[in-house]
Amino acid sequence: MALPEPKETLISEREKIPIVERKEGEVAPEIKDYITKVETAAEISLPQPVTDDTGQVIVDDVAPTKVKITLPLTEEEMHRGLHYKIADSIRWLAEWCQRLIKIAHGKFIYRGAKV
């Protein structure tokens, strides 16, 4: 059984859209000042949360909070745990802690460490 031939559609000359090529990075002078302001603008904070007609909060002021992550291992336990075999659960816990350290970038403390 043969497949049907695809139908070709003809587009008239007036339906064709001209292709306009624009260079990237080309910004009008009146827009350039606005873009600079947005890029260098400080963090936006809302004076009060945005609510809908029923009073339910839609957008709350999301200020970044400084979070300290307490790891479930001490520093010594973590270093020892990284030298265990892959089949041991302590190795997986140490690897997970190491991943948190990489993600948190200094926002963590080891278990038992004094703050």
N, C-alpha and C positions, 0 to 999 in steps of 0.2 A: 504494500500500500504506500503510495507516494504522499509526501507531505505537501500541503498546499503552499503555493508561492506567496511570499509576503507582498502585500499591496503597497505600492508607492503612492505617497500623497504629494501632490504638487502644491507648492506655496507660490502665490503670486509675488510679483516684484514689490508691491507696496506693503506686503506683510513681513518682508525681511527687515531685520533690525541691524542697523550699522554697528560694527564693532569699534569701540573707542578704547584705545590702550592708554592707561594712566600709569605714570611712574609711581613706585612706592616711595613714601617719605616726602611727597610733594604736599605741603600744607599751606593753605592760604594764610596771609599775615594776620587777619582778624581772628582766625581760629587758633593760631599758634600760641597766643598769649593765654587763651583759655586752657589749652592742653597743658601748658607749663604749670598753671595754677593747680590743675587736678593732680598732676604727678607729684607736686611738692606739697599738696595739702596735708594738713594734720588729720589725725583720726577723728571721725565724726562721732559725737555723742549726743544722744537725745535728752532733752531736759525732762521729758516725761514719756511714758510708753504710749504708743499709738494704739487706739482702741476703735472697734467698730460701733455700729449704732446700738448694739445690745450691751456694750460695756466690756466685751471680751477683749483681752489684750491680743493684738495682732503682731506688733513688732515691739520688742522690749529692748532697752538699751543694753547692748551686748559689749560690756567692757571686758577686756581680757583679764582674767584672774590669774594671779600667780599661784600655781599649783606645785606642791612638792610631792613627788611620788616616793613612797617608802617601799623599797624592794624587799622581798621576802627572805633574802639571804644577806649575811654580812659580807664584807669585802673579801675576807679570807675564804669563806665558804664558796663564794662565787669563783674565785681563782682556782681552788681545788676542784670544784665541780666541773670546770672546763677540761680537766685532765682525765675524767672518768670515761668509760666506754660509752659509745653512742646508745647502747641498750639500757643504760641506767637512767632512772628518772631524774636524779640530781643533775645530770648533764643537760637534760632538756630544760630544767628549771634555770640553770645557769645561762644557757643560751638565750632563753626568753628574757632574763634580766639584762643580758648584754644588748639585746635588741631594744629594750626599753631605754637603756642608757643612750644608745645612738639616736633614738627618736627624741628623747627629752632634752638633750644637750645641756646638762648641768642642773636640771630641775628635779633631781632625785637625791635621796639619801639612802644609805644602806641600813638594814635592820640593826637595831641596837646602837646606832650612831647618835651622838648627842647633837641636838639642833642648836 
